[in-house]
Amino acid sequence: MSQLAVALVSVTIFLNCAAAEELPLYRPALIGTSPDAIINRIDTKLLLKAGQKDAALMFSAVLDSKGEVKLSSTFRGTPDSKLLEQEVLRVLRDAKMIPAVRNHQPISVFYYGTVTFRRINEKPRLRIFANQELKELGAETDFVGPQLCLGGDSKFDGMHYPENQVPVPVRGEVDLSLKVDANGNLQEQKVLAEHPPFLGFGDAALADIANAKFIPAFRNGQPVACEVTLPLFYIPKS
């Protein structure tokens, strides 16, 4: 191998190592500010023209380690949020975000967000928050909720529908109260609500999350311990 080839290989290895070292210990998945970011692709002028009133809705998205959205859903929208929901679902279909990082490696996560739309002097005001905590949303803080990890040291491998306990297939919803430390470790969990009750959805949620790891919550750009409510949805096989 020539000296030039050796030099090029050395430079390539150095650059690759340097790039790997630049990744932090933890980083949450983020919407970003590029022209392709979903906040910049939602057509607020169209929503305004179509008569969208003040509205809000929550959404979740499964992001791979490249930040690409693989699955997404919206839920718990306010009564006048239908147009906003349609637009959010449209842009989520092929969205790409800044990927999450755990232990210095890109990782797949569940992203939990909230979109708000307001008409102020007949001008649109759109915000996307990386959490679903009513207190944080009311104050419009920069709080980023913990993000459930898939892969790496996380043993979470999806939601497992309690088929043996459900006589007729129905959609299940569970709200879990979680305490997650500043390293993304689950410290405590309990069921706040499950619907329908008595069909095993709460127990399924506790079992599914028991060995999960998280990207920790972030406040003011720093990882912090937190207590949040995480919604989990169980959809029967078609």
N, C-alpha and C positions, 0 to 999 in steps of 0.2 A: 504494500500500500504506500502511495506517495506521501511525502510530508504534507502536501496540501490537503489530501484526502483525510489524513489523520487529524489535521487541524480543524477541518470542517466537522468531522465526527465529534471531536472534543467540544467544539462550540455548540453543536446541537445538543449534546448531553448536558452541557452547562445550562443552556437556555431552558431545557425541559425541567431540569432540577430546580432552577430558579423560579419557574412558573409554578411548580408544585409547592415550593416553599412559601409562595406568596399567598396561598389559600389559608384563611384563618382557621382556628380550631372549630368555631361555629359561625355560621352565617345563615340567616333565614332566607327562604325564597322571597324575592321582592318583585313588585310590578315593574319597576324601572321607569325611566323617563324618556326612552328612545321613541322615535316616531311610531314604531311598531308596538309600543306598550299599550295594553288594553285601555288604559285611561285616555290615551290619545286617539284610539280608534273608535271609541264610542261616539256616535254622531249626535252630539248634544243639540245642534241646530235642528236636525230632523225630529228629535224628541220634542223640542219646543214647538215646532211647527205642527206636530201631530197632536199637541194638546196635553203632553205629559205634565201632570201636576207634581207637587212635592211628593217624593216617594223614597223608599229605601227597601233593600232586599239583601239577603245574605246568600253567599255562594261558597261552594267548595270545589277544589280542583286537584286532581292527581297530577303532579309534575314529575317527569323523569329527571335523571341526573344531568340532562342538558337544559332543563327548564322548559321543556315542551309539555303542553297540556295534553294528557291522554284521556282523561275523563273529567266531566264537569257537571255540576247541577246547581240549581238555584232553589231557594226555599225561604219561607217566612217573610214574604214580601208584604208590604203595607197594602191596603185595599186598592190604591190607585197605581200600583207598580207594574201592571201588565206590559205596557209598552217598553218600560225600562228593562224588564226581565227578558223580553224578546231580543233587545239590543245587546244585553250582556251575554246571553247565550250565543248570539251570533259571533261576537268577537272572541269568545272563549274557545270556539271550535278549533281554531288553528293558532291559538295564542302561544307566545313564548315569553318566559319571564327569566329573571336572573336566578340561576339554580341555587338550591340550598347546599350548605357545606357542613359536614360533621366529621370530626377527627381529621380535618385537613383534606377531606375527599368529597367531591360532589355526590349527592345522594338524592334519591326519589323521596318525595314528601307529599302529604296532604296539606294544601294551602286553604286556610279559612279566611274569608274576607267579607266585607260589607260595602255595598255601593249606596251612595245617597245622591239624590238629585233634587235641586231646589230652583225655583224661579224667583229671581231677585231683580226687581225693576224690569221684568220681562227679558232678563238675560239668564242663561243657564249656569248653574254652579254644580259641578260634578266632583265628588270625592270618592276615593276608594281607600278603605281602611283595612289593615292586615290583622283584624281581630273581630270578634263578635260579642264583646263584652259591653253591655248597655251603658255602664258608667263611663267606660273609655270612649265610646262612641258619642255620648252626650257632651263630653268635654273636648272631643276632636283631638285626642292626644296622638302621639307617635308610637304608642304601644303596639308591638308586634306579638301576637299570641304564639304559644308554642306550636310547632308543626310536627305532626306524627310522621315518623321515618319508616321507610320501607327499604330493607336491606342494611348492609353494614352490621353494626352490633345490635340492631333492633330485631326482635323476634316477632314483630307484628307482621302477619301475612294476610291481612284482609279480614272482612267481617264474615262470620260463619252463621248462616241462617239456622235457627233452632228448629229444623224440619220435624223432628220427632215429637215436639211439643205443640205444634201448631196444626190443629185439625183441618182448617181451611186456609190456604195461602193468603196472607195479607201483608201489607207493608208495615214494618215496625219502625218505631222511632224511640231513641233513648237519649236522654240528656245525662251526661256524666260530669260530676264535679271532680276536677283533677287538681292535685298539687304536684307541680313539677319544679325541681330545683334548677339552679343556674347552670348545671351541666346537662340538663335534658333528661334527668332520671325521674321516673315516676315515684313519688313518695306516698301518695294516698289517692284513692278513688272511691267514689260512691255514686249510686244511682239517685238522681234527683227526680226523674220522671221517666216513665215508659208508657208507650201507647202502641197497641192495646196492652192493658196490664195482664198479668198472670199467664202469659204465653211463653215466658222464658227469654224475652228480648233483653231484659236488664242483666240477667245472668250471662247471656251470650256476650254482651258488651264488656262486662267486667273481665271475662275470660279472654276476649280478643285483645284487650289493651294491657293485660297484666304484665306482659314481658316486653312491652314496647319501649323504645327510646324516642326522644323528641329533640328537635332543634329547640333550645331553650327560648323562652320569651325574651324580647329585647325592649329596653326602654332607654331613650336618649343614646341609642347606639351601642348599649352594653347589655350582655346577658344578665337576666335577673330571675330569681325564683318567683313563682306566681301561683295563683289559684284561679282557674278558669272553668267555664262550662263548655264541654265539647259535645256537639250533636253527632250521633251516629244513626245511620239509616240502614234498614235491612229490607232488601227487595227479594221476594220469592222468585225462584227460577220459573221462566215462562214455559 
